[in-house]
Amino acid sequence: MDPEVSAVRLTVWEAVHILSSSEDGGRIFCTLGSLKRYLGATENPALPEEQEEFVRIHFSTFLRCLVSKLSPDWLELLPDGQMEELWASFFLEGPADQAFLVLMESIEGAASPSFCLMKMAQLLARFLSVGRMAAVMEGQCRQQAGPAFPLLQETLLTKVVGLPDRLGNRLQRENLATFLPQNYFPLLGEEVLRVLQVVVDSLRARCTLMALPPSPSCPRWPGLLRLLPVSGPGESLRPRETEAPVCFPSEEVLGVLVPRLTVLTQGSCLWQRVCWCLVERVPDWAMEAVLKGFVEAAPGPEVLSRLLGNVVTKSKKAQFVMTRKLLFLQYSCTMPMLQSLLGYLAMDSQRRSLLMQALKELLETWGSSSAIRHVPLVQQRYVSKAILICLAHLGEAELRDSRDELLASLMEGVKSRLDSSLPPVRRLGMIVAEVASARIHPEGPPLKFQYEEDELTREMLALAMPRPAADGPSEAGPSFAPVSGETPDRETVDRSGPQTGPEGSDSELDSDDEFVPYDMSVDREQRSSKAPSYVRGCLEALTGSEDWERWEAALWALEGLIFRSPAATQEVSVELAKVLLHLEEKTAVVGFEGLRQRALVALTVTDPARVAEYLTTQFYALNYSLRQRMDILDVLTLAAQELSRPGRLGKAPQRGSPDPGSQPGGAVVPAWRAVVEERVRRKTRRFSKGSAGRAPAVGPNEFNSVAGYFFFPLLQHFDRPLVTFDLLGDDQLVLGRLAHTLGALMYLAVNTTVAVPMGKALLEFVWALRFHGDAYVRQGLLSAVSAVLLSVPAERLLADLLDELLEARSWLGDVAEKDPDKDCRLLAVKALLLLEKLRDKLLPLSSP
């Protein structure tokens, strides 16, 4: 045995014996002072071989001995805290990794609460405050004489990352502020930056010693920068499999790292290469969290490119995360994050092929009919926006090379989306089709659709515009062009426009801008044909008249005549309903669809049994368009709503627009009457005043006697396909409208005698279609279930529909948990709440 090594071992054994047996403070102080020679912290340090043996073999054992002696009496052996300071110096000046592990081991093993636990926690907080965590990382990065210990590195990594949880569990209410996650992880980020700064300084010093210019073209740089762990000049480096910084919670740590690295990498290729190597050495199991954190924290694609480099071309896991996971499997990225991600792929020639591949896969997913049915609408919007951003970054030459494949996916997707029953899905198809067709095939005829412009539409169109290269696209929102319907201020136009008149002209004197225009709002249009005065006259004008002014006047006057002459209307109700149902717009009548619909509603309200029977029969008849069938459903719903309105009897509702040829002033209450009523009200003395509000209207529900004519015929033939009409096939839009209509009719039949059979038939209809693939249809079915629960009395539900309700409850639970459509899940939850209220209402009745 080497005598020098034996001397170190004997010295340590003797010191441990003295610490265990002696109560003499001076002797203990001298013994501890002599051991500090092996840490190189005295004027006469030990030999390097002795220091290495002490650190490698005896240091951890000695620290555990110090922890075992910790007590209030032992620390008071020397005055003025000298013993505690000397005791703590071994943890703060010795090898940081071993000191950290012993501290964590002692804290986890100490009794709670206890003096030892709090002293060790305070020492750990001091350990962190003086920057020893950076020494822990740096120590693991240096080349050691012996072999590497992956288990030690993994243990350190686990304890560093889990320190807030471990200390929180041990200290409970006595936890220190340093160990709180919001304080600990930013401190950890600062320590990581210190380590990286040492890395850069070390590599720069190496290049200086070797007389190599700090240029990315230096042939020795790739070999050096792969060795991310730190070393100083003259020391050898070797790569490590994992680095502590990359496994910390990304939101807190990268929130500190990314802003600093953004500045440091802006003018330094060395810092950029260090960041690239740092990311490339992230293990696969942590790659997703790290990359997502960088994308979230980076202020733009240029910064992201400086920080990540070409990691997506060097790591299969990184490529999967950036081109698949964040685009298809997740949709939580904000628009600035999505723009940074796709802009990063577009900023380097080696990555642009991945951008084109991502666009092809996005279009394929966007156009999949299965995805349209089963993917949430939020994710469909996310994919649509990603497609528009990709198109904005790709050039015409790149798109031309893949034109056929892109157009095939686009056309298939447009067809699938226009066939959808949900208006938002159809509108997404229209917007993407317009932009994509113009970018992919600019020479061909452009696609144009009519859709409502709102904030989402303007945002998506702004995303399709090429963005200027900038570090911070998220700092300012997208700038939208002014709406075409808005006119600039007159003063601005006058100042910017040229002066057309010659100098000294009298154009200003001849201007008539100062005259007030005459009010012509009450003027009426002069017509050569007079409007019909009877319902039968309107019928003749709409069917056989070639006088288009008379035809238009009859359409305007029809609704009012129907309500004023109910007896005459009932004589020709079915014939008039047939004419209105097939009526086509022959002139440019303002609001033609509304006039026709209001006339049909008035006709159905006046003669509900016969007209409803005719309309429900025609709903399943041949040679009707889908628009006409949906008009029938709308008319039935509006008429049922009018019939069920309380207090409707004795009041002829004046609905719809008046005849444009009539004088509007005739229907206005005279001004003198209002003045007289106000005077009477002010001069009348009342001794008691009731409710200021008008009493609610009351009266029988007229829909009670005719609800069956509206409801049951619509359920008879829904499963029988016709030549031009198949509700269970391609006409799912009409099926969804039918489900919503049946639910509305059920709700309007509340407290009627026919409500129970209607509810039973409607639940059978729902049960037959409960697994329909279209979200709009499922929404209608769920609304129908809620309508049954609201309309049928609770006692009758329990007596007559108990089995149906039990079956519906299990189905509603599955929909609330698993349905991909958000609205369907919400409707299912509402129906379940109604069931729970029904159960709570019936339980007190059945308890006796």
C-alpha positions, 0 to 999 in steps of 0.5 A, a space after each residue: 500500500 502506498 504510504 502517502 495514501 495510507 497517511 490520508 486514510 489514517 488522518 481521516 480515520 483519526 479525525 472521525 474518531 475525534 469528532 465522535 468522541 471528543 467534546 473539546 471545541 479547540 481540539 475539534 477546531 484544529 482537527 477540522 482545520 487540518 483536514 481542509 488542507 486536502 481541499 486546497 483551502 489553506 496556506 499549506 495545501 496537501 499534495 495533489 495526489 492526496 487531495 485527489 484521494 481525499 475527494 474521491 474516496 473519503 469526502 462523502 464519508 467525512 461529510 456524513 460524519 459532520 452531519 451526524 454530529 450536528 446538534 445545538 450543543 455541538 455547535 456551541 462548543 466554540 463562541 461566535 458561531 465559529 464551529 458552524 462556519 467551519 462545519 459549513 465550509 466543507 459543504 461550500 468549498 468541497 466538491 459540489 456534486 458530493 456536497 449536494 448529494 449529502 445535503 439532499 440525503 441528510 434532508 430526506 433522512 432527518 426527522 421532521 420537524 427537527 433542528 438538524 432538518 432546518 439547519 441542513 435546509 438553510 445550508 442548502 439554501 446558502 449552497 444555492 445562493 453562492 452559485 454552487 449549483 453551477 459548480 455541480 454542473 461544471 464538475 460533471 462536465 469535466 474529464 475525470 481520471 476514472 470512468 464515467 458513472 451514468 448512475 451518478 449523473 442520473 441521480 444528480 439530475 433527478 435530485 436537481 430537477 425534483 428539489 422543489 418537490 422534495 423540499 416542499 414535502 419535507 419542510 411543509 409549512 416551514 419551506 424556504 422561499 428559495 425552494 419554491 418553484 417560481 424562485 428555484 427554476 429561474 435561479 437554475 436558469 441563471 446557473 446554466 447560463 454561467 456554465 455555458 459562459 464557461 463553455 464558450 470562454 474555454 473554447 475561445 481560449 483553446 482556439 486562441 492558444 491554437 492560433 485559430 480564428 474564431 470563424 465557423 469555417 475553422 476545420 477544428 470547430 466541429 470536433 470542438 463544439 461536439 464536446 459541449 461539456 466545459 473545460 479550461 485551457 490545457 484540459 481534455 474534453 469529452 462528450 457527455 450523454 446528457 446535460 442537466 439544463 435540458 431536463 428542467 421544466 422548460 417554461 421556467 428555465 427557458 424563460 430565463 435562458 432564451 432571452 439571454 441566448 437571443 442576445 448572446 447569439 446575435 453576433 457570435 457564431 461560437 455561441 450559436 454553435 454551442 446552443 446547437 450542440 446543446 440542443 442536439 445532445 438532448 435525449 429523445 425522451 426530453 426532446 419534445 419538452 425542450 423544443 416546445 419550450 424553445 418555440 414558445 419562448 423564442 420571439 420569432 423564426 430568426 431567433 429560433 433558427 439561431 438557437 436550434 440550428 439544423 437539429 431537425 435534419 440531424 435528429 429524427 426525434 426533433 424532426 418528428 416533434 417539429 413537423 408532426 407532433 406540434 402540427 398534427 397531434 397537438 394544437 395548443 400552439 398559439 399563432 406566434 408559436 406556429 409562425 415561428 415554427 414554420 418560419 424556422 423551417 423556411 429559413 434554411 435551404 436544408 429545412 425547406 424540404 421539410 416545410 414542403 413535406 409538412 404542407 403536403 401532409 397538412 393538406 392531406 389531413 385537412 382534406 380527409 373526410 374522416 378527419 373532418 367528421 372526427 377532429 375538433 373544430 379548433 384543431 381544424 382551424 389550427 391545421 387550416 392556419 398552418 396551411 396558409 402560413 406554409 403557403 406564405 413561406 414557399 415560393 412559386 417555383 417550389 409550389 410548381 414542382 409539386 402542383 399536381 399533388 397539392 391540387 389533388 389534395 386541395 380539391 378533395 378537401 374542398 369537396 369534403 368540406 363543402 359537403 359538411 353540415 357545419 357552416 364553420 367547416 364549410 367556411 374554412 374550406 372556402 378560405 383555404 381553397 381561395 388562397 391555396 388555389 391562387 398560390 399553387 396555380 396562379 395561371 388558372 381561374 381563381 376560386 371565389 366563394 361567398 362567405 361572411 367576413 369576420 375576425 377569424 376570416 381576416 386573421 386567416 387572410 392576413 396569415 397568408 400574406 408573405 411576412 417580412 423577415 424580423 426577429 419579433 413577429 409576435 410583438 405586433 399583431 397582423 395589420 389588416 387592410 381597411 374594409 372596402 366598404 369604408 370611405 376615407 374622411 372627406 377632409 383627408 381626401 380634399 387635402 390629398 387630392 389634386 386641385 382640378 379647377 383653374 386658378 381664379 375659377 368660380 367653382 367654389 361659388 357655384 358649389 351647392 354643398 351648403 344646401 341641406 338635402 330634402 328628407 325623402 325617407 317617407 316618400 313612396 314609390 309611384 306604381 302603375 299597378 295597385 296592390 290586391 285587396 283580397 287574398 284570392 286576388 294575391 293568389 291570382 297575381 302570383 300565379 297568372 299575372 304578367 304585370 311584375 309590379 302587381 306581382 311584387 305588390 301582391 307579395 308585399 301585401 300577402 302577409 297582412 291580408 292573411 291575418 286580416 281575412 282568416 276565413 277567406 284564407 282558409 278557403 284557399 290555404 292549401 293552394 296558396 301554400 303550394 304556390 308560395 312553396 314553388 314561388 321563384 324570384 322573378 324580379 329583384 325584390 328586396 328581401 324576397 326570401 323573407 317575404 315568402 317565408 313570412 307569408 307561409 308562416 302566416 298561412 300556417 298559423 291561420 290554417 294550421 292543420 291543413 297547411 301543416 299536413 300539406 307541408 309535411 307531406 311535401 317534405 318527403 315528396 319527389 322533385 323538391 330541392 334541398 333548399 325547399 325542404 329546409 324552407 318547409 322545416 323553417 316554416 313549421 318551426 316558426 308557425 309552431 312558435 307563433 301558435 304556442 305564444 301565450 296571449 296570441 288569441 284576439 291579436 292579429 300579429 303585424 309581422 313582416 315589412 309593410 307594403 312599400 307603396 303604403 303610407 307608414 305614417 298611418 300606423 303611428 300613434 297620433 302625437 296628441 294622444 301621447 301628450 294627453 295620456 302623459 298629462 292624465 298620468 301626472 295629474 292622477 293621484 293614486 293611493 297604492 301602486 302595483 307592479 310597474 311592469 305589464 302582467 304577462 300574457 296568458 292564454 291557451 296553447 293553440 299548438 296543443 290541438 295541432 302538434 301532431 300534424 306538425 310532428 308525426 308526419 316528419 318521422 314517418 319516412 326518414 329512413 326511406 331513400 328517394 331518387 333525389 333525397 336520401 337523409 341517411 346518405 348524402 343529405 345529412 345537412 337536411 337530416 341535421 335540420 330535421 333533428 333540430 326541427 323535431 326538438 323545437 316542436 317537442 319543446 313548443 309542445 310543453 304541457 300538451 296532451 300529445 307531449 308523451 307520445 311525441 317524446 316517445 317517438 322522438 327518443 326512438 328517432 334519436 336512438 336510431 341515429 345516435 352514432 351518426 358520423 356528422 356532428 351537426 346531426 348529433 347536435 340536433 339529436 342531443 337538443 331533441 333529448 333535452 327538449 323531451 326532458 323539458 317538455 314531458 312532465 316528470 311523472 309521465 317520464 318516469 311512468 312511460 319513458 323510463 327504459 328510454 331514459 336509462 338507455 339515453 343516459 349511458 349514451 349521453 355519458 359516452 358522448 360527454 366524454 368521447 365525442 370529438 365535437 365540443 358542442 356535442 359534449 356541451 349539449 350532452 352535459 346539459 342533458 345529463 344535468 337535466 336528468 340529474 335534476 329530474 332524479 332529484 325531483 322524483 326521489 322525494 316523491 318516491 321516498 315514502 
